[in-house]
Amino acid sequence: MVKRGSSIGFFGMFGRSEDLRRLDAALRQHGLHPSVIPEGAKLAAVSLMASGGTGEPPPSAYPSVGELMAFCALGEEDFRGQNGPTRFSAVTERVEKALEAGEGADAEIVLLMLHAGLIHPVLLDRYDIEAVTEE
């Protein structure tokens, strides 16, 4: 899945990789404790960030992804309380555009959070987000 050497560590003997530490910091920056997001979802998010074929995502990419993941997990009220109305408006605009387009980096992160069961129930209702499976 992740070819760049991402690592969640091993029994505390080996450290976490830089990409996961950056994502954890970005989640904290936006009011979400990193332990709320399972390691598998973080690894998938970092893989999505690197899927453009550029290798390691630049450090500047992590805050944006952390913000979107925090919004999905926290929901509107808690996100606004942690980040203020300006950040709240910006991230809701990003989500609306991502859902309208149905593709792109933000849409992939929202889809990841949906399939991981990490989207706040209020957001599921507000944006009518659901996974459609073909039988």
Contacts in CASP RR format, 6 or more apart in sequence:
PFRMAT RR
TARGET T0000
AUTHOR 0000-0000-0000
METHOD contacts of the structure
MODEL  1
MVKRGSSIGFFGMFGRSEDLRRLDAALRQHGLHPSVIPEGAKLAAVSLMA
SGGTGEPPPSAYPSVGELMAFCALGEEDFRGQNGPTRFSAVTERVEKALE
AGEGADAEIVLLMLHAGLIHPVLLDRYDIEAVTEE
1 43 0 8 1.000
1 44 0 8 1.000
1 47 0 8 1.000
2 43 0 8 1.000
2 46 0 8 1.000
2 47 0 8 1.000
2 50 0 8 1.000
4 19 0 8 1.000
4 50 0 8 1.000
4 55 0 8 1.000
4 56 0 8 1.000
5 17 0 8 1.000
6 17 0 8 1.000
6 19 0 8 1.000
6 20 0 8 1.000
6 43 0 8 1.000
6 46 0 8 1.000
6 47 0 8 1.000
7 14 0 8 1.000
7 15 0 8 1.000
7 16 0 8 1.000
7 17 0 8 1.000
7 20 0 8 1.000
8 16 0 8 1.000
8 17 0 8 1.000
8 20 0 8 1.000
8 39 0 8 1.000
8 43 0 8 1.000
9 15 0 8 1.000
9 16 0 8 1.000
9 17 0 8 1.000
16 24 0 8 1.000
19 46 0 8 1.000
19 56 0 8 1.000
19 57 0 8 1.000
20 39 0 8 1.000
20 42 0 8 1.000
20 43 0 8 1.000
20 46 0 8 1.000
22 59 0 8 1.000
22 62 0 8 1.000
23 34 0 8 1.000
23 42 0 8 1.000
23 45 0 8 1.000
23 46 0 8 1.000
23 62 0 8 1.000
23 65 0 8 1.000
23 66 0 8 1.000
24 34 0 8 1.000
24 42 0 8 1.000
25 62 0 8 1.000
26 62 0 8 1.000
26 63 0 8 1.000
26 64 0 8 1.000
26 65 0 8 1.000
26 66 0 8 1.000
26 67 0 8 1.000
27 33 0 8 1.000
27 34 0 8 1.000
27 36 0 8 1.000
27 37 0 8 1.000
27 66 0 8 1.000
27 69 0 8 1.000
27 70 0 8 1.000
28 34 0 8 1.000
29 63 0 8 1.000
29 66 0 8 1.000
29 67 0 8 1.000
30 63 0 8 1.000
30 66 0 8 1.000
30 67 0 8 1.000
30 70 0 8 1.000
30 71 0 8 1.000
30 79 0 8 1.000
30 82 0 8 1.000
30 83 0 8 1.000
30 87 0 8 1.000
31 70 0 8 1.000
31 74 0 8 1.000
31 79 0 8 1.000
31 82 0 8 1.000
31 83 0 8 1.000
32 66 0 8 1.000
32 69 0 8 1.000
32 70 0 8 1.000
32 73 0 8 1.000
32 74 0 8 1.000
32 82 0 8 1.000
34 42 0 8 1.000
36 73 0 8 1.000
36 118 0 8 1.000
37 69 0 8 1.000
37 73 0 8 1.000
37 116 0 8 1.000
37 118 0 8 1.000
38 116 0 8 1.000
40 116 0 8 1.000
41 112 0 8 1.000
41 113 0 8 1.000
41 116 0 8 1.000
41 118 0 8 1.000
44 112 0 8 1.000
44 116 0 8 1.000
45 65 0 8 1.000
45 69 0 8 1.000
45 109 0 8 1.000
45 112 0 8 1.000
46 57 0 8 1.000
48 105 0 8 1.000
48 108 0 8 1.000
48 109 0 8 1.000
48 112 0 8 1.000
49 57 0 8 1.000
49 61 0 8 1.000
49 62 0 8 1.000
49 65 0 8 1.000
49 105 0 8 1.000
50 56 0 8 1.000
50 57 0 8 1.000
65 109 0 8 1.000
67 83 0 8 1.000
67 87 0 8 1.000
67 91 0 8 1.000
68 91 0 8 1.000
68 94 0 8 1.000
68 95 0 8 1.000
68 106 0 8 1.000
68 109 0 8 1.000
68 110 0 8 1.000
69 109 0 8 1.000
69 113 0 8 1.000
69 118 0 8 1.000
70 79 0 8 1.000
70 82 0 8 1.000
70 83 0 8 1.000
71 79 0 8 1.000
71 91 0 8 1.000
71 92 0 8 1.000
71 95 0 8 1.000
71 123 0 8 1.000
72 109 0 8 1.000
72 110 0 8 1.000
72 113 0 8 1.000
72 118 0 8 1.000
72 119 0 8 1.000
72 120 0 8 1.000
72 123 0 8 1.000
73 113 0 8 1.000
73 118 0 8 1.000
73 119 0 8 1.000
73 120 0 8 1.000
74 82 0 8 1.000
74 120 0 8 1.000
75 120 0 8 1.000
75 122 0 8 1.000
75 123 0 8 1.000
76 88 0 8 1.000
76 92 0 8 1.000
76 120 0 8 1.000
76 122 0 8 1.000
76 123 0 8 1.000
76 126 0 8 1.000
77 122 0 8 1.000
79 87 0 8 1.000
79 88 0 8 1.000
79 91 0 8 1.000
80 88 0 8 1.000
81 88 0 8 1.000
83 91 0 8 1.000
94 106 0 8 1.000
95 106 0 8 1.000
95 110 0 8 1.000
95 123 0 8 1.000
95 127 0 8 1.000
96 127 0 8 1.000
97 106 0 8 1.000
98 104 0 8 1.000
98 106 0 8 1.000
98 107 0 8 1.000
98 109 0 8 1.000
98 110 0 8 1.000
99 107 0 8 1.000
99 110 0 8 1.000
99 127 0 8 1.000
99 129 0 8 1.000
101 107 0 8 1.000
110 119 0 8 1.000
110 129 0 8 1.000
113 119 0 8 1.000
114 129 0 8 1.000
114 130 0 8 1.000
114 131 0 8 1.000
115 131 0 8 1.000
119 129 0 8 1.000
123 129 0 8 1.000
124 130 0 8 1.000
END
